[in-house]
Amino acid sequence: MIAQPHRVLKAMELRLSEPDEAFRQEVRAFIAENLPADIKRKVETGRRLDRQDYVIWQKILHARGWIAPGWPEEFGGTGWTPIRKYIFEEELAMGSTPAIIPFGLGMVAPVIMAFGSDQQKKKYLPRILATDDWWCQGYSEPGSGSDLASLKTRAVADGDDYVVNGAKTWTTMAQYADMMFCLVRTSDEEKKQNGISFLLIDMKSAGVTVRPITTIDGGSDEINEVFLDDVRVPQANRIGEEGKGWTYAKFLLGHERTGIAAVGRSKKQLMKVKEIAARELSGGRPLIEDRRFAEKIAMAEIDMLALESVVLKVLSEESAGRPPGPEASLLKIKGTELQQAITELLVEAVGDYAHPYVPEALEDGWNEEPVGPDYAAPLAPHYFNWRKASIYGGSNEIQKNIIAKMVLGF
């Protein structure tokens, strides 16, 4: 017997206490009243967002005190329970808000809190909280992706500074960034990981060059190459001890992989799949009535239910002061596989209208008289773009190795 999508979705709904349900309604009302209409329209129609769209929304959340649910209260966090953090993330997705840019708030900030000096905490954390600085990640290099420990970008001490030379690649939104957290080699050790340090680099420094990479979806505003030519970085911008950057990088990647799961946004996308599939087709009955397609939706929702339970467990562990463990790798694998599966379902639900590959469809205001439904044009570019999800944050193959080592002992 095939599980019916509407029954699975009902099973997925969390049973909330009265205070938590009241909190959900509070968040929902706040989003409805404060999310600018033009930004919401871009999100709902799959159009590209620019830097200002993200910054406007994040500053609105900051003014409300809701921008950093995962931070400790002493640094400006909310003090919410794990379930309220989860409710908040889900309501952001359901309300068609821009995704919170994670590089500052969710990635480098926890590293600064855990390993940074008091001066670094005082300098950087308030600016991250207020979205006054946009951060990017300098990890992967042209010859060092999954084998990150082989990185060659080098920092040589010179007085109170390091002089940095090298290149980083796949650097998301580096064209917007004010700061980069960067892994560099400060010494040559037999064990490669021992010679890596963690630097904070001002992207306006002399010698920093950003060059866009055109992706398979036709976009050139998402990922970049960053070239570092004799860039001077104060040694005061090194996090923790020299040569301990690998430890800090692993800590950061645990937080990144947990966030990649994005259950709330996948739920919203599945709702969109069902909404499209429920519409009557010109050639006959709605696609949702097709047994095979309904089965695909049901399987996706079952996977999401399992993913959701692990996310809640990880949030609970984090609230108890324990950083993400191998569960983060599991979330990364299943979360990205599910995201890719949903984009496939969206394209299948739209049918022929998703066939044309038109990258310009992502631009706001493009094709005011589209052929077919207005939601169809961006789906093919989004489908192509999401192929990368199983690679970034550490490829899914690497995550399986991590699980084998940490859980199975291989």
N, C-alpha and C positions, 0 to 999 in steps of 0.2 A: 504493500500500500504506500502510495506517495504522499509525503507530508504536504499539506496545503499551505501556501505562503501566508495567508491571513492568520492561520492558526499558529504558525511558528512565530510570527511577529507578536502575537498576543502573549505567547509564552516568554518572549524576550523582554517584555515591559517590567521594569523594576517595581516592586511593591514598596512604596515609600511611606514613612511615618507622616503624620500630619505636619510636623514642623518642616520636614524635608520637602513635602509637596508644596507647602507655602513658600519655601525657598525657590523651588522650581518656578512657581508662578511669578515671584518677584523678579527673577532673572529674565523670564520671558517678557514681562511687561517692560523692563528696562531696555531690552534690545528693541522692542517694538517702538518705544518712544525716542530712542537716541541714535539708532543706526541710520545714517544719512540715506535717503531714498536712492540717490544715484549710485552709491556704493553697493547697496543691496541689489539693485537691478543688475549691475555688472556680475555679481556673484551668481545670481540665479540664472543668468543667461550664459554663463561660462566665458564672459569676456575678460580680457587681461586687466589686472589691477596695476596701477603705478605706485611708486613709493609713497606718494601723498595719501593715497587711499588707505594703505596700511597704517601710516603714522597717525592719521586723523582718528581712526577707530581705536588704536592702542592708547592714544592720549585720552579718549573718552573713557575707556576702561580704567585707566590710571586715575583719572579724576574721581571715579567712583570707588577707588580702592580695590579693584578687582583684576588688575592686570597680571598679578603673580600669585595664583593660588598655590603653586608648589613651593614658594619661598617660606622660610621661617618668619614668624611674626616680627622678630627683632630687626629684620631687614626690609619689612614692608609687605610681608605675606598676609594672607587672609585668616589663617588659623582654622580653615574649614576642615571638616572630616573628609575621609576618602570619598564617601558617597556624594558629598556636596561638590567636591572637585569634579567628580564624574558627571554629576547633573549639570554643572556649569559648562563643561566642555560639550556635552550633548546639546544643550540649549543654544550655544554659540553656533553649532553646526545647523541645527534645525532653523535658527533664525536667519540663515544666509549671511552670516558675518564673514569678513575676511579671516583667513587663518592667522593666528598669532605667529609672527616671525620668530622662530625658536632660537636663533643663533646667540642672541644676547640673553633673553629671559630664561630659556630652558637649557642652554648648553654651557656657555662660558660662565654665567653667573654662579651656578652651583660649584664650579671649579674654584672661582675666586673666593666664595664663601668658605670652602673646605680647606684650601691650600694657600690662598693669597695673604699678603701682609695686611695689617690694619690700614695702612696708607692706601693700598690698592682697593680695599673694600670701600673706604671712604670716598675715593676718587671715582670709581667706576660703577658701583652698584646703584647709587641714586640716578645716574644718567641712563643706565640700562632700564631701570624701573620706569622712568619718564619718557622712554623712547627718544631721548636726546642724542643718543649714539646708535647708529645702525652697525651691526657686527656681521662679519662673514667668517668662514672657516677655512683655514689654510692647512689642510691635511694632505690630500692626494696630490701626486706629482705626475708628470708625463710618463715616468717609468716606475712609479710606486703608487699602486692603487690598493688592491687587496693585500699585498705584501708591504704594508705601510712602514714597517721597520727598516726597509731598504731606502728610505728617503735620503736625498742628497742635498737639499737646501742647507747651506752651511752658515753658521753664525760664528764669527771670530771676534774674540774680545779685543777691544782697542780703547784703553782708558776706562772711562765710565760707561762706554757704549759697547754694543755688538755691531759688527758690520756684516750684513746679511746679503747673501747672493744665492739665487736659485729661482725656481719656478713652481707655482702651484696650478692645479687645473681642476675643472669641474666645480669652480668656486661659485656657489649660488649667490646671485644678486650682489656680486662684488662691485658692480658699477654704482650701487647705491651706498656702499659701506663707508663708514667713518673709521672703523677699527677692524682688525683681523686678529683672531687668536690662531697662532701658527706653531707648528712643530718644526724644529730646526735641529741640525746636527751640530753639537758643540764639541764633540770629541769622537775619536775612532776607537771603538772597543771591540773585543772579540765577540761579545754578545751585543749585537747592533742596537738593541733597545736601550742599553745603558748609556749611550752617547747622545740621547735626544733630550732637548729642553723645550719648554713651553713659553713662547713669547707673545706679548700683546703689541701689535704693530699699528701705528697710525697710518692709515691709507693715504693720507695727504703728504707723507714723507717724500723727499726727493728720491728718485730711483724706483718708485712703484708705478708700474704700468699695467692697466687692465685692458684685456682684449676679449671681445665677446666670441662665444662659440655658437654656431647655428645648430640647433637640435633637429631631430627627425620630424618634429611637428612644425618646423619652419620658423620657430622663434629664435631670436637672438638677444633676448632681454632677460634670460634666466641664469645661464651658466657662463663662466668665463675662465680664461687663463690669466694668471697674475704673475708678472715678472718682477723680481726683486734684484736690483742692480746697485750694489754698494749702498744699501739702505742702512742708515744709522738708527739703532734702536737702543734707548737707555737700558742699562742692565737692571735698573729699577722696574722695568716692564717685564722682567722674567717672573713667572709664577713659581714659587717654591724654590727647590734646590736645582742647581745645574745638573743635568744628566738624569733627572727624575721625571722628565716630561712624558715618558711612556706610561708611567703610573697615572698621571693626571689625565692623559688622553683616554685611557681605558675607562676611567671614572666618568668622563664626559660622554663617551660613546654609549655607556649604559643608559644615561638619561636621554640621549638622542634616539636610541632604538625603541625605548618605551613610548616616546611621543609619536614615532612613525606609525604606530598601529592605527591611530585616528579613527576609533570606532564610531564616534558620533557622526563624522562626515561620511563614512561608508554607509551608515544607516540612512542618512539623508539621500545619498545617491541611489540606494536600493528603493527608497520610496519613489524616486523619480523614474526608475525602471518600471515599477508597477503602474505608475500613473500613465506612462506612455503606452505600456502594453495593454492597458485596459481600454484604450480608445478603439473605436470601431474602425477596422481597416476597410479601404475602398473595395478590396477583393473578397471580403467575407467577415468572419467573426474576429473579435479581438484576440490578439496574440496570447493574452493571459489565459485564455481558455485552451490553448494548446498544451497537451499533457507534458510533453518534453520540456517546453519552456517553463512551465510552472514548476517542474521538478528542479530545474536549474536555479530558480529563485529560492525555492525551499532549501536547497543544499547550501546556498550562499548565506541564508539567514541562520541555518544551523551552525555553520562555521563562525558566524558573527557572535552567536550566543556563547560559544566556547571561548572565543577571543575576549569577549566582554568579561567573562568570569575571571580570566587571568589578569586583565587590566585592573580589576578591582582588588585582586590579591596583591598586585605590585604596589598599588596606591596605598594599601593598608600597611605594607612593609615599609614603604618610604615614610609614612607618618610616624612609624615607630623608630625612625632614625636609621633604618637599614637601606643602603643603596641598592639599586637594581642588580640582580644576579643573572644567572643564565636565562631566567624568565624573559629578560629583555631581548635576548636573541630569538626566543620563540615568538614573542610579539612582533618582532621585525619580520620574521619569515611569514607568519600567517597573515599579519596585517597587510603586507604588500601583495601577497598572492591574492588576497580577497579584493583589494583595490583594483588589481588588474582584471580579475574575473568580472567585477561590476562594470568596468568600462567595456568589456566584451559584450555583456548583456545589454548595455545601453545602445551600442552600435547595432546589435541584432534586433532590438526592439524598434529602432527607427527604420531599419531596413534600407531601401534604396536611397533615401535622403541622406544617409550617412556616408555613402560611397565617395562623393567628391572630396578630394583632399584640398581644402582651401584654408591655408594658415591665416589669411587676412580675416577670416570669420571671427577670430578671437578679438579683433580690434573693436572697441566701442563705437557704435554708429555705422559699422560696415553693412552694406547691402540692406537698405531700408525696406526693400521689397523682395525678401528671400523666396526662393523656390522651395516649397515645402514648409513645414513648421519652423518657427524661429529658433527653437531649441536644438534643431538637428545639426546646423552648420558647424558648431564648435566640437561636435562629438568625435569626429575622426582625428583632428589635431590632439584632443585630449587623450584619445586611445593611444596614439603614438607616443605621447609624452610620458604616459604612465608606464611604458615598458622599462623605464629607468628605475622604477621604484624598488625592484628586487636587487639593484646593484648598489645604490647609494647607502650611506650609513654602515658600510661593510656588506659585501655581497651575501646573498642568502646561502651560498655554498660555504662561505667562511663561518656564517652563523651556525650551520650544522656541525662544523668542526668544533666550534666552541662548546656547543651542547654535548657533543660526544666526549669531549675532554672533561668538562666540568660536572656533568651529570652521570655519564656512563663510565667515566674513568679510562677511556681509551687513549 
